[in-house]
Amino acid sequence: MKKHNYSAGPCILPQSVFEMASKAVLNFNDSDLSLLEISHRSKDFVAVMDRARSLALEHLGLEGKGYQALFLQGGASLQFLMVAYNLLEKKAAYLNTGTWANNALKEAKAFGEVIEVATSKDAGFNYIPKGFSIPTDVDYFHCTSNNTIVGTQLKSFPTTQVPMVCDMSSDIFSRVIDFSMFDLIYAGAQKNMGPAGTTLVVIKEEMLGKVTRYIPSMLNYKIQIEKESMYNTPAVFPVYVSMLTLEWLKDNGGIAAIEKINNKKAALVYAEIDNNELFKGFVANKEDRSTMNATFNLVDESMKDTFEGLVKEAGINGLNGHRSVGGYRASMYNALPLESVQVLVDVMQHLKSKG
């Protein structure tokens, strides 16, 4: 039986994508060669890379608007470094809303002055700061749209006169946003897009070439754009699976359609957390709750073994919270069906009936 997969990443992907990807591993494009052994310079794979980059811009509504899409390696963690390497000349502003935002801020400090405009660290990052101001004399403002560990999400983004950079690793392609408000977006593939191993970077080209420092070729966005994500051998399999997932999203109505499903999933699980006295949510303010990652705890820890036994019996996988916060985390990425969320809710209700 296929499990109900709540893993935070690497995570669930569409079943049809798994099936097509597995066929390509054995015989790619009827070539009698595996996708894993063909040249990344071959006509067939160049077409994959071009299609993946094109689909990313299409879904984000950024085609023909001066943006380029790249598929790079090193995860979002390398982008913490690359963003500052390419964009930070003197000073940058960062919103610190979680572990990954904090790590991005830390890396940027190696390249210039970093201003922390606001943080929720005082409460374990369980809320989104509001009412902060962004200096107008910074090179860029950086934020993290969704905080996977604690389950908070920016529901709106500040209006600012400076370029805006966003780490969207855990909620990209999940909701309708005016993506043109961002000058650079990056996202690790292993949430809503593909397997671990590649990272999407979408950047407005006019942002580049403004720093005076030498940028190593592998870390230089301009060079990566010139080489069309092939300065070195790309992560062939993750890029291919990302392309398949973006095709799946398009076939299913795009971001607008998946957002409606995601909202239903989130509403279902949060309603149970709120109405079942055996559970309590981790996030302080309901308006800050993530649609992608619902975090919660048992009120009575003595019920832990019983609850986790029911979870296992129901075929639910990956529900444990991040090691730094504990509890439980239901990661409801695009490919998780509504039916899987109902299974979790049924388990939570069953625990209540047993109590």
C-alpha positions in Angstrom: 0.0 0.0 0.0 1.3 3.5 -0.9 1.8 5.4 2.3 0.4 8.8 3.1 3.7 10.7 3.0 4.0 13.8 5.1 7.8 14.1 4.9 9.1 17.6 4.9 11.6 17.0 2.2 12.7 15.1 0.3 8.9 14.6 0.1 6.0 13.3 -1.8 5.8 13.8 -5.6 3.0 12.9 -8.0 2.6 9.2 -8.7 2.5 9.8 -12.4 5.9 11.6 -12.2 7.5 8.6 -10.4 6.2 6.3 -13.1 7.5 8.4 -16.0 10.8 9.0 -14.3 11.3 5.3 -13.6 10.8 4.5 -17.3 13.3 7.1 -18.2 15.9 5.5 -15.9 15.5 2.3 -18.0 15.0 3.8 -21.4 14.9 7.5 -22.0 13.0 8.8 -25.1 13.2 5.3 -26.7 16.9 5.7 -27.0 17.7 2.3 -25.4 19.8 4.4 -23.0 19.1 5.3 -19.4 18.5 9.0 -18.5 21.3 8.4 -16.0 23.9 7.6 -18.7 23.2 10.0 -21.5 25.3 13.1 -22.1 24.0 16.3 -20.6 25.0 17.9 -23.9 22.8 15.6 -25.9 19.9 17.1 -27.8 17.4 15.1 -25.7 18.7 16.5 -22.4 19.2 20.0 -23.6 15.5 19.9 -24.5 14.7 18.8 -21.0 16.7 21.7 -19.4 15.1 24.2 -21.8 11.6 22.9 -21.1 12.1 22.9 -17.3 13.4 26.5 -17.3 10.6 27.6 -19.6 7.9 26.0 -17.5 9.3 27.6 -14.3 8.9 31.1 -15.8 5.5 30.2 -17.3 4.1 29.1 -14.0 5.4 32.2 -12.2 4.1 34.5 -14.9 7.5 35.9 -15.6 8.0 35.0 -19.2 9.2 38.0 -21.3 9.7 40.2 -18.2 13.5 40.2 -18.1 13.9 37.1 -15.9 16.0 34.0 -16.3 15.5 30.6 -14.7 18.4 28.5 -13.6 18.7 25.0 -12.3 21.8 24.9 -10.1 23.3 22.6 -7.4 24.1 23.0 -3.8 20.6 23.4 -2.5 19.0 26.6 -1.1 21.9 26.6 1.4 24.4 27.5 -1.4 22.0 30.3 -2.5 22.5 31.9 1.0 26.0 32.4 -0.2 25.4 33.1 -3.9 22.8 35.8 -3.3 25.2 37.8 -1.2 28.2 37.1 -3.5 26.3 38.5 -6.5 24.2 41.2 -5.0 25.6 42.6 -1.7 28.0 45.5 -2.3 27.6 47.4 0.9 24.5 46.7 2.9 21.5 44.3 2.9 18.4 43.9 5.0 17.1 40.5 6.2 13.9 39.4 7.8 14.7 36.6 10.3 11.8 34.2 10.7 13.4 30.8 11.2 16.5 28.6 11.0 17.0 28.9 7.3 16.4 32.7 7.3 18.9 32.9 10.1 21.4 30.9 8.1 21.0 33.1 5.1 21.6 36.2 7.2 24.7 34.6 8.7 26.3 33.8 5.3 25.6 37.4 4.0 27.6 38.9 6.8 30.7 37.7 5.1 30.1 40.1 2.3 28.9 43.3 3.9 26.8 44.9 6.5 23.6 43.1 7.3 20.6 44.7 9.0 18.1 42.4 10.7 14.9 44.4 10.2 12.9 42.1 12.4 13.0 38.6 14.0 10.7 36.2 15.8 13.6 34.4 17.4 12.4 35.5 20.9 9.5 33.1 20.7 11.2 30.2 18.8 10.1 31.7 15.5 6.5 30.8 16.1 5.1 34.0 14.6 5.7 36.4 11.7 6.9 39.9 12.6 4.7 42.7 11.4 5.1 46.4 11.0 8.9 46.5 10.4 10.5 49.0 8.1 13.0 48.3 5.3 15.9 50.8 4.9 16.0 52.4 1.4 19.8 52.5 1.2 20.3 48.7 1.1 21.3 46.6 -1.9 18.4 44.2 -1.4 15.8 42.9 1.1 15.8 39.1 1.8 12.9 37.1 3.3 11.9 33.5 3.6 8.3 32.9 2.4 7.6 29.7 4.3 9.3 28.3 7.4 9.2 24.6 7.2 10.5 23.8 10.7 8.0 25.8 12.8 5.1 26.1 10.2 4.8 29.8 9.7 4.3 31.5 6.3 4.3 35.1 5.0 0.8 35.7 3.7 1.8 39.1 2.3 5.0 40.7 1.4 6.2 44.2 2.2 6.1 47.0 -0.4 9.7 48.3 -0.7 11.7 50.5 -3.0 14.7 48.1 -2.9 15.1 44.8 -4.7 13.5 41.9 -3.0 15.0 38.4 -2.7 12.9 35.5 -1.5 13.8 31.9 -0.4 10.6 30.0 -1.5 12.0 26.5 -1.0 9.0 25.1 0.8 6.1 26.8 -0.9 7.0 27.7 -4.4 4.3 26.9 -7.0 1.8 26.4 -4.2 -0.1 29.7 -4.2 -0.9 32.6 -6.5 1.5 35.6 -5.9 2.6 38.5 -8.0 6.0 37.0 -8.5 7.1 40.1 -10.4 7.5 41.9 -7.1 10.6 39.8 -6.5 14.0 40.4 -8.2 15.4 37.0 -7.2 13.6 33.8 -6.1 15.3 30.6 -5.1 14.0 27.2 -4.1 15.4 23.8 -3.4 13.6 21.3 -5.5 12.8 18.7 -2.8 9.5 20.1 -1.6 7.1 21.0 -4.5 9.3 20.4 -7.5 11.5 17.3 -7.6 14.1 15.2 -5.7 17.0 16.7 -3.8 19.9 17.7 -6.0 18.9 20.7 -7.9 17.8 24.3 -7.0 15.7 26.7 -9.0 16.9 30.2 -9.2 14.8 32.8 -11.0 16.5 36.2 -11.3 15.8 39.5 -13.0 18.9 40.0 -15.2 19.1 43.8 -14.5 20.1 42.9 -10.9 23.4 41.5 -12.0 26.8 43.1 -12.6 26.6 45.7 -9.8 29.1 44.4 -7.3 32.8 45.2 -7.7 34.2 42.0 -6.2 35.4 39.0 -8.2 32.8 36.3 -8.2 34.1 32.7 -8.8 32.6 31.3 -12.0 30.6 28.5 -10.4 28.9 31.1 -8.1 28.4 33.8 -10.7 24.8 34.1 -11.8 25.8 35.9 -15.1 28.0 33.0 -16.1 25.4 30.5 -15.2 22.8 32.4 -17.3 25.3 32.6 -20.2 25.9 28.8 -20.0 22.1 28.1 -19.6 22.6 26.2 -16.3 25.3 24.0 -17.9 28.6 25.7 -16.8 29.3 22.3 -15.3 27.4 19.0 -15.5 23.9 19.6 -14.2 21.9 17.3 -11.9 20.4 15.5 -14.8 17.9 13.3 -13.0 16.6 16.0 -10.6 16.1 18.5 -13.4 14.2 15.9 -15.5 11.9 15.0 -12.5 11.4 18.8 -11.9 10.4 19.2 -15.5 7.9 16.3 -15.2 6.4 17.8 -12.0 6.0 21.2 -13.6 4.3 19.5 -16.6 2.0 17.7 -14.1 1.2 21.0 -12.4 0.4 22.6 -15.8 -1.9 19.6 -16.8 -3.7 20.0 -13.5 -4.6 23.7 -13.9 -1.4 25.4 -12.7 -0.8 27.3 -9.5 -4.3 28.7 -9.2 -5.9 25.2 -9.2 -3.4 23.7 -6.8 -3.8 26.6 -4.4 -7.5 25.8 -4.0 -6.6 22.2 -3.1 -3.9 23.3 -0.8 -6.2 25.6 1.1 -8.7 22.8 1.5 -6.0 20.5 3.0 -4.8 23.1 5.4 -8.3 24.1 6.5 -9.1 20.4 7.2 -6.1 19.7 9.4 -6.1 23.1 11.2 -9.8 22.7 12.0 -9.0 19.4 13.7 -6.1 20.9 15.6 -8.3 23.7 16.9 -11.3 21.5 17.7 -9.6 18.5 19.2 -8.6 19.2 22.8 -5.9 16.5 22.6 -3.8 18.7 20.3 -2.4 22.2 20.3 -0.9 24.1 17.4 2.7 25.4 17.6 2.2 28.7 15.7 1.1 31.6 17.9 -1.2 33.4 15.5 -3.6 31.7 13.1 -3.0 34.2 10.4 0.7 33.1 10.3 0.0 29.4 9.9 1.7 27.8 6.9 -0.5 26.1 4.3 2.4 23.8 3.6 3.5 22.7 7.0 1.1 22.3 9.9 2.9 21.9 13.2 1.3 20.6 16.4 1.8 18.8 19.7 -0.1 16.5 22.0 -1.4 18.2 25.0 -0.8 15.0 27.1 2.5 13.4 26.2 1.4 10.2 27.8 -0.7 9.5 24.7 2.4 9.6 22.4 2.8 5.9 22.0 -0.9 5.4 21.3 -1.1 8.2 18.8 2.0 7.1 17.0 0.8 3.5 16.9 -2.4 4.7 15.2 -0.4 6.8 12.8 1.7 3.8 11.8 -1.3 1.6 11.5 -2.9 4.1 9.1 0.1 4.1 6.8 1.2 7.6 7.6 4.8 8.4 7.1 7.0 11.4 8.0 4.8 13.1 10.6 7.4 13.7 13.2 8.4 17.3 13.8 11.8 18.7 13.2 14.4 17.5 15.7 14.8 21.1 16.9 11.2 21.6 18.0 9.7 18.1 18.3 6.0 17.4 18.2 4.4 16.7 14.8 4.5 18.3 11.4 2.1 17.6 8.6 3.8 18.7 5.4 1.1 19.1 2.8 3.0 19.8 -0.4 1.3 20.0 -3.8 1.4 16.3 -4.5 -0.2 15.2 -1.2 -3.9 14.3 -2.0 -6.7 15.6 0.1 -7.6 12.0 1.0 -4.3 11.6 2.8 -5.1 14.6 5.0 -8.5 13.1 5.8 -6.7 9.9 6.9 -4.6 12.0 9.4 -7.7 13.8 10.7 -9.5 10.4 11.1 -6.5 9.2 13.3 -6.7 12.3 15.4 -10.4 11.9 15.9 -9.9 8.2 16.7 -7.4 9.1 19.4 -10.0 11.4 20.9 -12.6 8.6 20.9 -10.2 6.3 22.6 -9.4 8.9 25.3 
